Amino acid sequence: MATKTIRIATDVGGTFTDLVCFQVDHSTGESSVIRAKTDTTPRNFEEGVLNVLKKGGVDPASVDFFAHSATVIINALTERKGANVGLITTAGFRDTLEIARGNRPDFFNLLYQKPKPFVPRYLRRELPGRMSYKGEELKPLDLSDLPAIVEDFKTEEVEAVAICFLHSYANPSHEQATVAEVQRLWPQVSVVSSHQITREWREYERTSTAVLSAYVQPIAERYLSRLLAGLRERGFSRKPYIMQSNCGVDSLDSVSKIPIKMVESGPASGFLGAAELGKLIGEPNVLALDIGGTTAKCSLIENGDVKIKTDYWIERNPTSAGYPIMVPVVDLVEIGNGGGSIAWVDDFGKLHVGPQSAGAVPGPAAYGRGGDHATTTDANLWLGRINKDYFCGGEVDADMAAAKVAIEAVGQKLGVDADVAARGIIRIANNSMANALKLVSLNRGHDPREFTLIAFGGGGAMHAVALAAELGIRKIVVPVDASVFSAWGMMISDPRRDYFVTRLTELKQGAAEGIEQVFAETEEQARAQFTAEDIEACRIRFLRYGNFRYQNQEHTTELLIAAGQLTDERLSEIGTSFHETYEREYTYRLDAPVEMVGIHLVAFAEADKLTMRKRQATGAPTEAALKGHRNVDYALEGVHRAAIYDGGKLEPGMTFNGPAIVEDPSSTVVIHPGNRVEMDGYGNIHIQLGAER
């Protein structure tokens, strides 16, 4: 048996790349945690990963477990840096991708333009053949035109091929035959078919998903292969895992085939970590907030469960319908508002913050790397919320002169001084984040006052108290190692795969047997896939969900189905639960039959995971962590003389009141006047609003 176990996780964000390394010495029972953070390297993301391993002093040859998440996929989509894609679909349906849906957000805009499809019409080709919605072959597949299509694609320099046929969710045999023939005719090209990604109905959404997966596949394969090669060169010999958008990890080989599954891999790990932390500290109902350098993301966690959905869209906003991606993604709201978000004034004299970001290069003006735009970070520095003498843990000398010039430039356009402009930047940023939190709570029938706010990421703890006050939330928890919390979340992730099967069934007498059969067949498929990867059957477990609706409605509501054999009596109970859930979400219920549209099976392969351990207190007084005092501008509450605490010296049981600031090398906790702070046994910071004694 090895004397030491080393587990690491790396998370590539828009601005920083994070590392968490957990080491256990089995001979002594002692454990240690290494944390490191470096700038993200957008041109070659793998360089940032290798850099942060070097900075943390981690030897890849000694690592037993490696998990990784990255923004490669979402960046390739939003920056339009993917492959040239050709689409093959059912005869008569090549324009499905361009027709899209009629749910345009800017409904009364007569000049509205639909989002431009990722595949132009001349690269969308058709093949004869037809399936029914029940999976019955109505017309045989004719592949005689395929060789000419492939030759045309080669001439047009197509790099990846997407295949999506009508009703292939019910019977994928036509897609399977086409994939095999394309690979025979053109072995070098990347090929993706819709049934490999999802077996849910909705032709436009499935087509869009297949196209976007093909669009990012070559770039993802190159990135993951370069990352693996870099790790192998440094002696890493184990199987690497990649974080997916469904809060689970999967093997690098599996994700390389369907990379669209990692479109929101970074946020997913953070929200999983928040859910597990909530369970650990007795707070199962959580609003999780992740503020990084580029974006702010939030998710609602109820009863310890992270909500997963397949109704996910990118670039959806008040003026654009966006693009659907039908893969399991953590239910979140994301806005372009982070530490590096740029403040700007429009032609009407209105102040905005984001979505443009200064990124890692040049970064905020205070980085001194040539950035000349004021950002949220610059405003926090100017107001004394961030310590200019301990900027980035003392690794960066804050260029306050550059920050002053940038903030004053914003102030001049508004007709105010730098102090007022900086307060305005913070308040506008907070307003945008508060609206995002409302979207995942109030807009979905949940009262945020009944939830605890868990704030993480490099900027989460700086804005958490102001956001909680806006929403009436009484308690905030800032996790230990908050700035690298998403990487920590990967340490507690199991290998996970989600299976969706469309099977329209009315909940009536005799329906249970057919639904049970669908679940059983899908569970057997999942077992076969996991065991083929040398995962023991005893480690595999399942969660069953069903997607239900009132008969003939358009959309569905997902319900957890308790383990055990399905019976007609249990189906009746599920129907009652659906009525209750529907009424909570939509404020009414219907006297109408309920039907199941399809199943959602989650397959886990339980793995040895990291657990948060309690810390030993030395009994030192709270004053031992006190670094000093400075004036801090709290915007709405004005300027206060705040106590400054060293986060590394705070111990379990310590308490103090605001106004205060807690500093560690990579994050700052802003505690407002009237707040009460207590350290729990794990090193997490609990902030009670209005609880000063």
N, C-alpha and C positions, 0 to 999 in steps of 0.2 A: 504493500500500500504506500502511495506517495505520502511524504511527510507534510506537504503543503498543497493546498488547492487554491488556484488563482482564477477568478472569474472577472471578465471585463466587459464593459459596454461602451460604445462610442456613438455619439449623436451629432450629425452634421446639420447645423442650422444655417439660416441665411447669413448670419454674422459670425457666430462662433462655432467651433467644434469642441464637444465636451467628452470627457473621459471619467468613468468611475471604475475603479479597480478594487476588488474585494479579495483579501488574502486571509486564509485560515491556516495556522500552523497546528497540525494535528498532534504533534508531540507535546505541545504546551497548552493547546486549546485556545491560544490567543489569536485575535483577529485584528486586522487593520484595514483601513480604507484610504485609497489614494484618489485624489480628485485633481483634474487638470483641465485647462481651457486654453485653446489657441484660436487664432483667426481662421475662419473658413477660407479655403482656396478654391474659388469658383471655377477656374479653368481646369483644374484637376483635383476633384474633391478628395480623392484617395490620399493626396499629399497631406492634407490637413489631418486625416486620420493617423497617418504614420507620424506626423509631427507631434500630435498630442500624446501618442504612445511614448515617443522619445522624451517629451517634456515631463511626463509622469514617471519616467524611469522604469517603464514596463518592458520586459523582454518577452516578445511574442512566443519564443520557443518554450517558455515556462507556463503559458496560458492553457488552462483546461477548458474554458468556456468563453466564447466570443460572440456577442450580439451587436448588431449595428443597425442604425436607422439613418436616413439621409433625405435631403430635399431634392435629390437629383430628378425624380420623376415630375414633381409639381413644377420645378424650375424649367424643365424641358418643355412642358406644356404651356406654361404662361409666357415663356420667352420665345416660343416657336422655334426651338432648336432641336426638334426631333427629325425623324427619317422622312423621306419621300415615300408615301404610302399609296398602294393600289388596292382597290376594293373589288371583291367578287361577290355578287349577290344573286338572288332569284330574278329570273327574267321578269321585267316590268316593275322592279322595285329599286332601281339604282338611285332614284331621286329621293328615296325615303330620308337619306342623310341630310338633304338640303331642305326638303319640305318641313322636317322637324315637327314641332308642336305649335299649336296656336296660342300657347300660354305666354305671350309676350308681356313683359312687365310694364312697358311704356305704351299702354293700350290705346291711348288717344293721340299718339304721335303719328300723324299721317306720313311722315318721312322716315318712319322706323325701318331700319335695316336688320335683317336676321344675321346672327353670327355667321361668319364665313366658314363653310365646312372645311375640315382638315384634309379632305380629299377632293380635288377639283373634279368636275363632271367627266372630263376626258379620261380620267384614271379610275372611273367607276364602271365596271363591266358586269355583264349578266350571263348566266347559264340557265338553260331550260331545266325544268324539274320542279316538283311541288309536293309538299307535305300538307296534311290537314292539321287543324289545331289538336287533334287527338293523336297525331303521330302516324296517321295512315298515309301511305304513298299514293297520291292522286295522279302523279305524272313522273315517270322514271327520270333520273338524272342523266343528262346528255353532256359528256365531257369532250365532245369532238371539237368544240371551239377553244378549248383550254390551251392547246399548244400555241395558237395564234395570239391569245391574250398574254401568255407568258412572254412571247417574243416582243410584243408591243411594250410590255412593262420594262423589259430589258432596255429597249430603245429609249424609253422615257426616263431611264436611270432610277427606277423604283428600287427602294432598299428594303421594303417590308410589304407583305401582303396580308390584308385582313379579309376574312371570309365570314359572311353572315347570311344564312338562308332563312326564308320564311318558315316559322314554326319548328326550327331546329331544336328549341327547348324541349319539344315533345318527342322528337326523333332526330338524333344528330347524324344519322348514317350518310346523308348526302354531304354534309360538311366534312365528315371523316374521309370519305372517298376523294373529295376535292383536295383536301390537305395532303393526302398521300400522293396524289398525282402531281401537284405543284412541287412537292419535295423531290419527286422522281425527275421531273423535267428541269428543276432549278434547285439543286441541293444547297447552294450557297445563300439563298435568300431566307430571311426571317418570315415565318408564317404563323398567324394567330387566327383561330376560329372562335366564334362566339360561344359555342358549347363548352369550350375549355375553361371559360371564365365564369359563365352563369347559365343556369337552366330556367331562368325566369322569363315570363313573356314580356311583351312590349318591344316591337320590332325596331323602332327608332332608337330607344335606349340601348338595346343589345348591339345594334349596328355601331352606334357611337362608341360604346365601350370597346368593341373589337378594334375599331379604327384607332382609338387613342392608345390602346395597348400595343398595337403594331407600331404606332408612331414613336413610342418611347423604347421599344424593345431593343433595337440596336445600340442605342446610347447606354441603356441600362446594362446590357450584356458586356459592353466594353468597360464600363465603370466597375462592375462587380468583378470581372475577370482581372482588371488591373489591381483592384484592392486585394483580391485573393493572391495574386502573384507577389505583390509587395509583402504580404504577410508570410507567404511561403519562403520568400527569400530571406526573411528574418527568423525563420525556424518554426513558425506556427504549423502544427501538424494535425490539429483537430478539425472537426466539421464546423464551419462558421454558420451562424444563424442571422437572418435578416428580419427586422421588425416589420410587421404588416400593419395595414390600416385597421384591422379588426381586433387589435389589442393582443395579438398572439405573434409568436415568431414562427418562421418556417426555414427550411434549409435553403442555402444559397442557390443550389441547383433548381429547386422548385420555383423560387421567386424569379430566377432568371428567365424562366419560360413564360411567366405571366407577371411582368414587373409592375403592371398597373395596380397590383394589390398593395404596393407600398407607397401609394400616392400621398397618404397622410400618416406615414409611419412614425414620424417624430412626435406629433401631438398624441397619437394613440398610446404610446408608452407612458407619457406623462399622466394622462387621464387614468390609465390602469393603475399607476402608482398612487394617484390621489384616492381612488376607490379602495385600494388595499390599506392605505394609511388611515382612511376614515373608519374602516372596520376595526383596525388595531386600536384606535383611540376612542372608540365608541361613538363615532359620528357617521352613521351610514348614509345620511342624506347630505350631499355635498354639491356645492357649485365650485367647479375646478377652473382656475384661471392661470393661463400660461402666457407670460409676457416676455418675449425675447427681443432681439435686436431689430427685427424686421416686422413682425406681426404680433398680434394678441389673439389668443384662442381660448374659448371657454366651452364647457360642457356640463350638463346636469347629470348627477349620479344619484339615483334613488334606490334605497335599500341595498346599497353596496354594489349595484349593478351598473356597469357602463353600457349605455344604450348604443346598439349597433344598427345601422340602417343601410339600405342600398339605394335610397333616393338621394344620391350625392351629385352635386353639380359644381363645376369649376367656372369661374368668371361670371357667375350670376349676380346681377346687381340691378338697381332701379332702371337702367337703360338697356340692359342686354339679358336675353334669356339664358345665355351660357351654354355649357355642354354637359350632358349627363354621363356619369360613369357608374354603371350598375355592378359595383363590387361592395362587399361589406366594409363600411367605414364607420368609425366612431362618430356618433351624432354630435357635431360641434358647429360653432359659429366662429369664423375667422375673419379678422379685419386687418388692414394694412396699417397697424398702429403699434409700434414698438419703440425701443430706445433710440433707434437710428432713424425714426420717421421724421421727415423734413417738414418744418413749419413754413407756410407760404400764405401770401395775401392775394386774393383774386382781384379782378378788375373793379369789383364793387366795394372793395375795402373790407372784405370778410376774411377772417383768419381761419386757416385750415391746418390740420396736422396729418400728414400721410396722404395717400398710401405710398407715395414715393419714399424711398429709404436711402440713406447714405451708405448702407451696407458695411462690410468690413473694410473696404477700400473705396474712397478715402476715409469713410467713417464720419462721426460727428466732428464739428469744427475743433472741439477741445482735444481731439486725438493729435492735432498738429501734423496731419499728413496731407494737408492741402484742401481739406473740406471747407467750404465757405458758406454752407447752409446751416441755419440753426435747427437743431433737432431736440427731441424730448430730453435726451441725455444732457445736452448743453443747458437746457432750462433747469433741470434738476441740479446741475452743478452750480449754476448762477445763483440759485435760491438757497444754497447751502445744504440741500438735502443729500447730495453726494459730496464726500470729502475730497476737496481739490488736492489735498496733500496725501491722499491714499487712493487715488484714482486707479481703478483696475487692480486693486491690491498693492498699489505702489509700483506697478510695473510700467505705468505710463505717466509722464509728467503732463498734467493737465495744462493745455494751452489756453489759459483764461482770457488772454488778449484776443485770440481768434474767436473764442466763444462770445466775448463781448461785442466784437464787430458784427458777428452773424446775428445775434439777438437784437442789437441796435438797428440793424438793417430792417428787421421785421417791425420793430417799434416805430421807425420812421414812416413806414407805409401806413401804420395805424394811428400815428400822431401821439404816441405815448413813449415813455422812457423804457429802458431795458428791463427794470424790475417788473413793471406792469406787463410788458410783452411776455416775459418768462412765465409770469403767473397765468397769463392767457393761454400760453402753449400747454401748460399742465392741465388747465381746466378743460380745454377743448379735447385733449387726449383722453382725460377721464370721462368726459361726456360720451365719446365714441365707445369706450370700453363698457361703460354702464349700459348703453343701448344694446351692445352685444350680449351682455349678461341677461338683459330683459328678454331678448329673443329666445334664449334657451330655457327661460323660466316662466315669466308672466305670459308670454305669447303662447305657451303650451299648457296653460292651466295650473302652473305651480307658483306658490307664494314664496319668493326668495327669503322672506323672514323666517321660514321654517327650515332653512338650510344653513350649513356652515361653509364659509368661503375658504378654500385651500388655494393659496397663491404661491406660484413658483415661477421658475425662469429667472433670468437675470434682473428683470424689472418688475416682477409680480408683486413683491413685498413693498415696493416704493409707492404703488398706487392702490394697494388693497384696502387700506382703511378708508380712504376717500370714496371708493366705490361701494364699500359695505355701508357707509353712512348714507349714501344716495339711495340704496335699495332697502334700507332698514334691517340689514343683517347685523346680528349682535355679536357674532364670534368669527374670528379669522384664525387660521392655522397656517404658519409658514414652516414648511418641512425643513428638517436638517438637510444641508446640501441642496438648498432650493434651486440654485443656479444650474445644477446638473441633474435635476430631479427626473427629467425625461430619460436620461441615460440610466439612472437608478431603476426606473420603471421596467426597463428591459430585463433587469436582473430577476424580476419576479414573474416573467412571462413564460407560459407554457407554449410548446408547439401547438398551433391551432389551425384548423381548416374549416371553412364554412361551405355548406352544400345547400343549394336551393333547387327545389323541384316544383314546377307548376303542376297542380292537379286539382282542377275545379270540382268541388264536392259540396253538396248541400248538407248541413248538419241535421240529418233526419235519421229515423230508425234504420239500422242496418249499414250506416256509413262508416262505422268505426273500423270494421275489418279491412276495408280498402285503404283507409288512412294509415292504419297500423302496418300494412304491407309495404307502403311507400317508405315509411320510416325504417322498417327492417331492411329493405333492399339498400337504402342509402347508407345505413350503418355498416352493412357488410362491405360496401364499396370503400368506405373510409377505413375500415379495419385492414382491408387488403392493401391499400396504399401505404398505411403506416407500417405494417409488418414487412412490406417490401423494402422499407428503409431501416430494417433491423430494430424496430421499436416493439417492445414486448406487449402482448395483448393485454396483460394485466394493468398496464399503464394507461390504456385508452379508456376515456369516458366520454359520455355524450350529454348534450343538452338539446331538448326538443322545443321548437317553436312552431307556431302556425300563423299564417297570415289570413285574417278573416275580414269580412265586410258584410254589409247588408246586401241582399241579392240585387245584382245588376248595378251596384255602385262602381265607381271608377277606381278608387284607391282602397287600401287595406290598413288594418291595425294589427300589429304583431303581439301575440300573447305567448308567454311561457307555458309549456305543457308539462306537468309534473311527470316524473319517471313512472314507469309501470305500463302494463298492457292497457291499450285503449279499449274502452267499452262504450256502448251507446249511452249508458248512464253518465259516464265521465264526459262524453261529448255534450250532454245537456248542461253539465256544470260549466263547461268551457263557453257555451253559448251565453249563460248568465253572466259570466265574467266579462265576455265581450261587450254586452249591453252596458255594464258598469264602467268599463274602461272608455268606451266610446262616449258615454255621457260626460265623463270627467274631461275629456279632451275637447269635445264639441258642444257641451252644455245641453244636449238633448239626446233622446234615443228614439228609435222607430219601432213600430209594431210591424216588423217585416221579417221574413226568413233570413237566417244567417248562413253564409256559405264560406268554406275554406277555399282560398285561391291556390295555396301551395304550402309546402313545408320549408322550414329552415332548420337544418341540423348543424350543430356545432360539435366538432370532434376535437378533443384535447388529448395530447400525449403528455401525461404528467411527468415533469422533470424536477430534478433537484434545484431548488430556487433559493435565492438570498432572502433572509428574513431580517427585519430591523431588530436590533438588540438594544436592551436598556443599558444606559450608561451609569457608571458609578460616580456618585457625588463625593467630593472631598470635604464638604462641609464649609467651604469658603463662603464668606459673605458676598452679597451681590456687589458690594463696592469694589471687590477684587477685580471685577470685569470692567469697571468704569475707566474710560480713557481720558475723559475731560468733558468740557462743555463748549458749545458754540451756538451762535444765532442761526436759526433755521426758519425760513419763510414757508409757512403751511398753506399759503394761498388764501383760502377762505377764512382761516383762523388767525391770519396775520403772522408776525414774527414773534418767536418765542425762544428763550434760552433753553436749549435741549441738552439732556445728558447723553453722552456718546459712550456706547458699550462695545467691547470687543466680543464679537459673536463666538470666537473660539474659546473664550474663557467663561462663557455662560454655562451653568451646570443645572442639572435637574433640581427642581424645587425653588430656584431663584425667582424672585418677583420684583417688579418695579412699576412705576407709573410713567405715563407720558406727560409732557413732551419728551421724546427720546429718539435716538437713532441707534440701530444695531448694525455694525459693520463687520463684514468678513471680506476676504480677498476678491470675491466675485459677485457679491450682492449687497444690497443695503435695505434694511427694514425701516420704514418711516412710521413712527408711532406718534399719533396726534395727541394733543392735550385732552385729558379726561379718559384716556385709555388705560387699561390695566393689563400687565404682561406677566405671564407665568410660563416657566420652562417645564415641559413634561419629562418623563423618565427617559425618553428616546432622544432628547435634544431638540424637539420641535418647539417653536414659539407659539404660544396661545395668546391672542389679543382679544380682550373683552372691550367692546365699545361702551363708553359711558359708565364704566365699572370702577373708576378710581375711588379708593377708600381713603 
